[in-house]
């Protein structure tokens, strides 16, 4: 017999309608925040960053690929790493599907990491991904956007998610949006930490299951259960 509360269909329906009212309020609030994001001021990007891509070096403006908007995922994959971060890999499992639809709305999507391009390409092939992924190795891009940290910062402090952080990891995740107008690139938005949940549709599904995310009991971090999709027992690459 389950220890969870059990009710009649009518009792469940009353509770569900009550929850629906709260869900609708959350949706309305989310729509309001989306409008506030559009009202954020834009900041010109003055540095001339150069990235290694599978078609040769490109500037940040070149990554737009002929469109006026660019969405960047800051993927945790440092110069010394041999494979990508498991939680970033979970996010990346969601990238290929939306890419063609983003293109139709004048948006180019790319992932950026500091690992050498050949290592990114090899890992992408292993995972079966198709999305654009470029290397920022040799530029200050990751450091300027507060997702990579020096040895000194790793030992002391840095800034992440718009606040000071003590002893950050060398690499941390996030996403940033950019606009291109009249040849000028503007930084328009960035989101870090839990702000990246929007990229993981898996969590939206788990949040609607009887056990939810089911992440209680992990000693260090609730996402300790996450593995690269070919690392789960019985999984196929």
Residue pairs with C-beta under 8 A, 6 or more apart in sequence:
4 210
7 15
37 189
40 188
40 189
42 179
42 186
42 187
42 188
43 186
43 187
43 188
44 184
44 185
44 186
44 187
45 60
45 178
45 185
45 186
45 187
47 140
47 141
47 144
48 59
48 60
49 59
49 60
49 136
49 139
49 140
49 141
50 57
50 58
50 59
50 138
50 139
51 57
51 58
51 59
51 60
51 62
51 63
51 112
51 134
51 135
51 136
51 139
51 141
52 116
52 117
52 134
52 135
52 137
52 138
53 63
53 117
53 132
53 134
53 135
54 117
54 121
58 134
60 70
60 141
60 178
60 185
61 180
61 183
61 185
63 70
63 72
63 108
63 110
63 132
63 134
64 70
64 108
64 178
64 180
64 185
65 108
65 132
66 108
67 103
67 106
67 107
67 108
67 180
68 106
68 179
68 180
68 181
69 105
69 106
69 107
69 108
69 177
69 178
69 179
69 180
70 107
70 108
70 109
70 110
70 177
70 178
70 179
70 180
71 102
71 107
71 108
71 109
71 110
71 175
71 176
71 177
71 178
72 110
72 111
72 112
72 175
72 176
72 177
72 178
73 88
73 91
73 92
73 95
73 109
73 110
73 111
73 112
73 173
73 174
73 175
73 199
74 111
74 112
74 113
74 142
74 145
74 147
74 172
74 173
74 174
74 175
74 176
75 84
75 85
75 88
75 91
75 92
75 111
75 112
75 113
75 133
75 173
76 84
76 85
76 87
76 88
76 113
76 147
76 169
76 171
76 172
76 173
77 83
77 84
77 85
77 88
77 113
77 114
77 115
77 119
77 120
77 123
77 171
78 113
78 114
78 115
78 148
78 170
78 171
79 114
79 115
79 116
79 137
81 115
81 119
81 171
82 119
83 123
83 126
83 228
84 92
84 113
84 123
84 127
84 228
85 171
85 173
86 223
86 226
86 227
86 228
86 231
87 173
87 223
87 226
88 173
89 127
89 228
89 229
90 200
90 202
90 223
90 226
90 229
91 173
91 196
91 199
91 200
92 111
92 127
92 129
92 131
93 127
93 129
93 202
93 229
94 199
94 200
94 201
94 202
95 109
95 111
95 129
95 131
95 199
96 129
96 130
96 131
98 109
99 109
99 130
99 131
99 132
102 108
102 109
108 132
109 131
109 132
110 131
110 132
110 133
110 134
111 131
111 132
111 133
111 134
112 133
112 134
112 135
112 136
112 141
112 142
113 120
113 133
113 135
113 136
113 142
113 171
114 135
114 136
114 137
114 142
114 148
114 171
115 135
115 137
116 135
116 137
117 134
117 135
117 137
120 133
120 134
120 135
121 133
124 130
124 131
124 133
126 230
126 237
127 228
127 229
127 230
127 237
128 237
136 142
142 148
142 171
143 149
143 150
145 174
145 176
145 190
146 158
146 159
146 160
146 172
146 174
146 192
147 160
147 171
147 172
147 173
147 174
147 192
148 170
148 171
148 172
149 158
149 168
149 169
149 170
149 171
149 172
153 168
154 167
154 168
154 169
154 170
155 167
156 166
156 167
157 164
157 165
157 166
157 167
157 168
158 164
158 165
158 168
159 165
160 168
160 172
160 192
160 193
161 174
161 192
161 193
161 195
162 192
172 192
173 192
173 196
174 190
174 191
174 192
174 193
174 195
174 196
175 190
175 191
175 195
175 196
175 199
176 187
176 189
176 190
176 191
177 187
177 188
177 189
177 190
178 185
178 186
178 187
178 188
179 185
179 186
179 188
180 186
191 198
197 203
203 213
206 212
206 213
206 214
207 213
213 222
215 222
215 223
215 225
216 222
218 224
218 225
229 235
230 236
230 237
